[in-house]
Amino acid sequence: MTKSFAHKLGHGGYGAVYRGNLPDGREIAVKMLKDTEDDGEDFMNEVASISKTSHINVVTLIGFCLQGSKRALLYEYMPNGSLDKYTFGSNSAEGDNTLSWDKLFDIVVGIARGLEYLHIGCNTRIVHFDIKPQNILLDQDFCPKISDFGLSKLCRQKESKISIAGARGTIGYIAPELIYRNYGGASNKSDVYSYGMVVLEMIGARKQVEVSTDSSSKYFPQWLYDNLDQFCGATTYEISSESTELVRKMTVIGLWCIQFRPADRPSMSKVLEMLENNTVDLQMPPKAFHAG
């Protein structure tokens, strides 16, 4: 399928992804997991989780291969790669990789729809636990699709808290309750936190604030909270007022999603309501963020 792994698309801690073709000519992405002697829990977890999904904003698993310690997952091919190449302020987000604010907003909405589906739309509820730009893939029309379910957890519909062993996720996107257990257990609100950090990453908040001369000692959401007008004005300099409002909306929603206490974060259904409602001015959330 991959012509002896001739075309490498990318790699990470899990292994590498290669471009391939099915016998009928369809393009696929083949995710080769690192050889391991473990019981294959993450592999079977990913297969079990994503095989229960069917949504335009969740990547489609076509099949899998398992032979001894060798494991592979076959996904639909995403020609525009992962979102991290297109976040505002990214080193690679220049020239052809520059997306308009309208397109970035559409991606923000699409990710929210995919997460809402995972949280409440599946017969078996799924919490992803590793939402980050690298795990959001973009098809030929830049429609976002959530991928990489190796850390996900299947839950019964009535469960509100989830029992997990150890912290799950990626530093910078992991919810505080997954590190400090006395702040509440893991739940779908853990994905909401990661989503909020992705939104702020997409609009360039982290990078812009980190290079600000007066913010070096502040956690960037705190600076953002105190300097929202300055940030929106600098980010959308000489851009239309409509784009400025989009940036403001995404920033405020991102700040709501990264509230320290899970109970203070909106559900993904509420996030979608805030994104799609153009008649109500969004209120700033309480100033309660996790600095670390």
C-alpha positions as a printed NumPy array, in Angstrom:
array([[  0.   ,   0.   ,   0.   ],
       [  2.785,   2.444,   0.857],
       [  5.262,   1.281,  -1.807],
       [  7.722,   0.218,   0.911],
       [  6.995,   3.33 ,   2.995],
       [  8.222,   5.647,   0.241],
       [  6.28 ,   8.81 ,   1.204],
       [  6.498,   9.813,   4.859],
       [  3.861,  12.331,   5.94 ],
       [  5.051,  12.9  ,   9.49 ],
       [  6.03 ,  11.302,  12.77 ],
       [  5.58 ,  11.662,  16.503],
       [  5.977,   9.778,  19.766],
       [  3.621,   7.067,  18.461],
       [  5.625,   6.273,  15.31 ],
       [  5.325,   7.477,  11.71 ],
       [  2.591,   8.138,   9.126],
       [  2.985,   7.242,   5.454],
       [  0.975,   7.982,   2.353],
       [ -0.511,   4.992,   0.565],
       [ -3.203,   3.717,  -1.758],
       [ -5.845,   1.039,  -1.479],
       [ -6.208,  -1.453,  -4.365],
       [ -9.095,   0.647,  -5.696],
       [ -6.807,   3.695,  -5.883],
       [ -8.138,   5.594,  -2.868],
       [ -5.468,   7.569,  -1.021],
       [ -4.923,   6.668,   2.625],
       [ -2.657,   7.563,   5.524],
       [ -0.988,   4.569,   7.176],
       [ -0.044,   5.182,  10.794],
       [  2.697,   2.73 ,  11.814],
       [  2.936,   2.497,  15.576],
       [  6.311,   1.84 ,  17.155],
       [  7.101,  -1.81 ,  17.769],
       [  6.232,  -2.631,  21.336],
       [  5.985,  -5.576,  23.664],
       [  3.075,  -4.145,  25.666],
       [ -0.456,  -5.492,  25.635],
       [ -1.53 ,  -3.131,  22.837],
       [ -3.983,  -1.212,  25.014],
       [ -3.476,   2.144,  23.234],
       [ -3.784,   0.482,  19.832],
       [ -7.002,  -1.374,  20.63 ],
       [ -8.273,   1.727,  22.422],
       [ -7.867,   3.763,  19.244],
       [ -9.52 ,   1.085,  17.112],
       [-12.401,   0.661,  19.564],
       [-12.961,   4.394,  19.966],
       [-12.847,   5.602,  16.406],
       [-14.724,   2.604,  14.992],
       [-17.749,   3.829,  16.95 ],
       [-17.719,   7.24 ,  15.259],
       [-19.19 ,   8.671,  12.081],
       [-18.986,  12.445,  11.781],
       [-17.704,  14.941,   9.237],
       [-15.339,  16.406,  11.862],
       [-13.861,  13.073,  13.016],
       [-11.306,  11.269,  10.852],
       [-12.485,   7.982,   9.323],
       [-10.684,   4.763,  10.263],
       [-10.641,   2.511,   7.181],
       [ -8.927,  -0.478,   8.762],
       [ -6.052,  -1.766,  10.856],
       [ -3.271,  -4.324,  10.707],
       [ -1.915,  -6.323,  13.62 ],
       [  0.938,  -8.825,  13.404],
       [  2.948,  -9.607,  16.503],
       [  4.493,  -6.375,  17.739],
       [  3.722,  -4.562,  14.468],
       [  0.586,  -2.408,  14.383],
       [ -0.826,  -0.104,  11.744],
       [ -3.926,   2.071,  11.427],
       [ -5.35 ,   2.991,   8.029],
       [ -7.058,   6.392,   7.836],
       [ -8.576,   8.508,   5.122],
       [ -5.881,  10.747,   3.637],
       [ -5.947,  14.429,   4.634],
       [ -4.162,  16.426,   1.888],
       [ -3.734,  19.609,   3.946],
       [ -2.021,  17.889,   6.847],
       [ -2.421,  18.938,  10.462],
       [ -3.617,  22.218,  11.928],
       [ -0.292,  23.106,  13.548],
       [  1.011,  24.232,  10.134],
       [ -1.712,  26.862,   9.874],
       [ -2.053,  28.363,  13.347],
       [ -1.6  ,  32.134,  13.303],
       [  1.999,  33.033,  14.053],
       [  3.31 ,  29.57 ,  13.182],
       [  6.713,  29.592,  11.501],
       [  5.238,  27.609,   8.61 ],
       [  2.001,  29.629,   8.388],
       [  3.331,  31.957,   5.748],
       [  2.65 ,  32.402,   2.04 ],
       [  0.472,  29.549,   0.814],
       [ -0.113,  28.365,   4.38 ],
       [ -1.823,  31.587,   5.474],
       [ -5.525,  31.133,   6.218],
       [ -8.071,  33.928,   6.479],
       [ -9.732,  34.722,   9.783],
       [-13.03 ,  33.463,   8.345],
       [-11.421,  30.117,   7.499],
       [ -9.768,  29.868,  10.931],
       [-13.148,  30.579,  12.522],
       [-14.756,  27.834,  10.406],
       [-12.085,  25.432,  11.645],
       [-12.734,  26.459,  15.262],
       [-16.445,  25.739,  14.749],
       [-15.722,  22.404,  13.039],
       [-13.511,  21.183,  15.88 ],
       [-16.24 ,  22.161,  18.358],
       [-18.823,  20.188,  16.387],
       [-16.582,  17.136,  16.327],
       [-15.988,  17.312,  20.075],
       [-19.682,  17.829,  20.805],
       [-20.392,  14.7  ,  18.765],
       [-17.793,  12.676,  20.689],
       [-19.142,  13.895,  24.035],
       [-22.874,  13.508,  23.478],
       [-23.574,  12.294,  19.932],
       [-22.104,   8.777,  20.041],
       [-23.899,   5.753,  21.466],
       [-20.793,   5.371,  23.601],
       [-19.488,   8.735,  24.811],
       [-15.814,   9.378,  24.024],
       [-13.406,  11.717,  25.817],
       [-10.349,  12.298,  23.627],
       [ -7.762,  13.518,  26.196],
       [ -5.247,  14.711,  23.574],
       [ -6.806,  17.589,  21.64 ],
       [ -3.995,  19.686,  20.126],
       [ -3.233,  21.208,  16.694],
       [ -1.182,  18.174,  15.631],
       [ -4.244,  15.946,  16.141],
       [ -6.572,  18.079,  14.022],
       [ -6.297,  17.08 ,  10.356],
       [ -7.531,  19.152,   7.412],
       [ -9.081,  17.74 ,   4.249],
       [ -8.911,  19.291,   0.775],
       [-11.476,  21.93 ,   1.781],
       [ -9.792,  22.627,   5.154],
       [-12.617,  20.864,   6.981],
       [-11.104,  19.874,  10.364],
       [-11.191,  16.268,  11.518],
       [-10.234,  15.095,  15.012],
       [ -7.697,  12.259,  14.932],
       [ -5.411,  10.148,  17.163],
       [ -7.607,   8.382,  19.696],
       [ -4.802,   6.47 ,  21.415],
       [ -5.431,   8.182,  24.78 ],
       [ -9.214,   8.366,  24.519],
       [-11.621,   6.835,  26.989],
       [-14.997,   5.24 ,  26.276],
       [-17.679,   6.102,  28.815],
       [-21.201,   5.09 ,  29.596],
       [-23.69 ,   7.855,  28.88 ],
       [-24.549,   8.507,  32.534],
       [-20.953,   8.797,  33.729],
       [-19.84 ,  12.326,  34.625],
       [-16.378,  11.574,  36.045],
       [-13.888,   9.203,  34.459],
       [-11.377,   7.012,  36.226],
       [ -7.937,   7.137,  34.608],
       [ -4.477,   6.115,  35.76 ],
       [ -1.941,   8.942,  35.49 ],
       [ -2.081,  12.186,  33.522],
       [ -3.17 ,  11.989,  29.881],
       [ -2.459,  14.566,  27.221],
       [  0.217,  16.931,  25.979],
       [  1.903,  19.622,  28.057],
       [  0.438,  22.993,  27.169],
       [ -2.979,  21.512,  26.386],
       [ -3.579,  19.146,  29.313],
       [ -6.31 ,  20.176,  31.775],
       [ -5.151,  20.954,  35.336],
       [ -7.459,  18.357,  36.926],
       [ -5.508,  15.645,  35.091],
       [ -2.379,  16.741,  36.946],
       [ -3.778,  17.977,  40.28 ],
       [ -6.42 ,  15.424,  41.233],
       [ -7.82 ,  17.487,  44.136],
       [ -9.304,  19.937,  41.593],
       [-11.867,  17.476,  40.259],
       [-11.677,  14.297,  38.249],
       [-11.274,  13.757,  34.539],
       [-14.371,  14.387,  32.432],
       [-15.392,  15.749,  29.042],
       [-14.542,  19.182,  30.488],
       [-10.895,  18.079,  30.199],
       [-11.329,  18.141,  26.406],
       [-12.978,  21.567,  26.682],
       [ -9.819,  22.914,  28.349],
       [ -7.602,  21.485,  25.581],
       [ -9.94 ,  22.904,  22.951],
       [ -9.643,  26.364,  24.519],
       [ -5.867,  26.189,  24.371],
       [ -6.043,  25.113,  20.707],
       [ -8.273,  28.101,  19.887],
       [ -5.859,  30.52 ,  21.57 ],
       [ -2.969,  28.847,  19.746],
       [ -4.777,  29.222,  16.416],
       [ -5.185,  32.968,  16.783],
       [ -1.545,  33.366,  17.789],
       [ -2.234,  34.378,  21.376],
       [  0.581,  32.412,  22.978],
       [  3.235,  33.507,  20.486],
       [  2.2  ,  37.159,  20.389],
       [  1.987,  37.484,  24.159],
       [  5.294,  35.711,  24.738],
       [  7.151,  38.251,  22.585],
       [  5.476,  41.194,  24.31 ],
       [  8.097,  43.097,  26.303],
       [  5.907,  43.573,  29.39 ],
       [  4.476,  40.062,  29.649],
       [  7.52 ,  37.858,  30.219],
       [  6.605,  37.198,  33.847],
       [  2.912,  36.528,  33.211],
       [  1.081,  33.39 ,  32.185],
       [ -0.196,  34.292,  28.733],
       [ -3.969,  33.839,  29.38 ],
       [ -3.684,  36.268,  32.303],
       [ -1.99 ,  38.839,  30.088],
       [ -4.604,  38.203,  27.399],
       [ -7.415,  38.718,  29.879],
       [ -5.964,  42.058,  31.02 ],
       [ -5.087,  43.295,  27.508],
       [ -7.85 ,  41.922,  25.264],
       [ -8.358,  45.139,  23.285],
       [ -4.615,  45.554,  22.76 ],
       [ -4.272,  41.964,  21.572],
       [ -7.229,  42.099,  19.174],
       [ -6.067,  45.424,  17.766],
       [ -2.505,  44.222,  17.211],
       [ -3.581,  40.876,  15.731],
       [ -6.032,  42.404,  13.264],
       [ -4.117,  45.585,  12.392],
       [ -5.532,  47.131,   9.206],
       [ -8.087,  44.306,   8.985],
       [-11.87 ,  44.672,   8.75 ],
       [-13.979,  45.236,  11.836],
       [-15.713,  41.9  ,  11.125],
       [-12.397,  40.085,  11.441],
       [-11.616,  41.954,  14.649],
       [-14.923,  40.755,  16.097],
       [-14.14 ,  37.179,  15.066],
       [-10.783,  37.341,  16.841],
       [-12.425,  38.822,  19.939],
       [-15.101,  36.101,  19.948],
       [-12.538,  33.288,  19.583],
       [-10.352,  34.808,  22.304],
       [-13.181,  35.202,  24.819],
       [-14.469,  31.676,  24.134],
       [-10.941,  30.314,  24.483],
       [-10.63 ,  32.026,  27.871],
       [-13.97 ,  30.544,  28.986],
       [-12.788,  27.069,  28.013],
       [ -9.555,  27.221,  30.038],
       [-11.148,  28.131,  33.353],
       [ -9.28 ,  26.37 ,  36.149],
       [-12.293,  24.59 ,  37.659],
       [-13.981,  22.134,  35.261],
       [-17.416,  23.217,  36.499],
       [-16.707,  26.786,  35.336],
       [-16.008,  25.698,  31.749],
       [-18.838,  25.543,  29.216],
       [-19.875,  22.264,  27.604],
       [-19.053,  21.861,  23.934],
       [-22.749,  22.395,  23.164],
       [-22.557,  25.745,  24.952],
       [-19.328,  26.581,  23.112],
       [-21.075,  25.996,  19.793],
       [-23.951,  28.192,  20.915],
       [-21.509,  30.995,  21.736],
       [-19.691,  30.585,  18.43 ],
       [-22.819,  30.589,  16.293],
       [-24.834,  33.255,  18.115],
       [-24.18 ,  36.67 ,  16.566],
       [-26.813,  38.584,  18.53 ],
       [-25.434,  38.378,  22.067],
       [-22.284,  40.126,  23.298],
       [-20.027,  37.573,  24.985],
       [-19.17 ,  38.366,  28.578],
       [-15.621,  37.859,  29.802],
       [-15.195,  34.838,  32.076],
       [-13.923,  35.046,  35.654],
       [-10.178,  35.558,  35.839],
       [ -9.341,  32.04 ,  36.955],
       [ -6.574,  30.341,  35.02 ],
       [ -3.994,  27.692,  35.795],
       [ -0.493,  29.178,  35.515],
       [  1.533,  26.154,  34.602]])
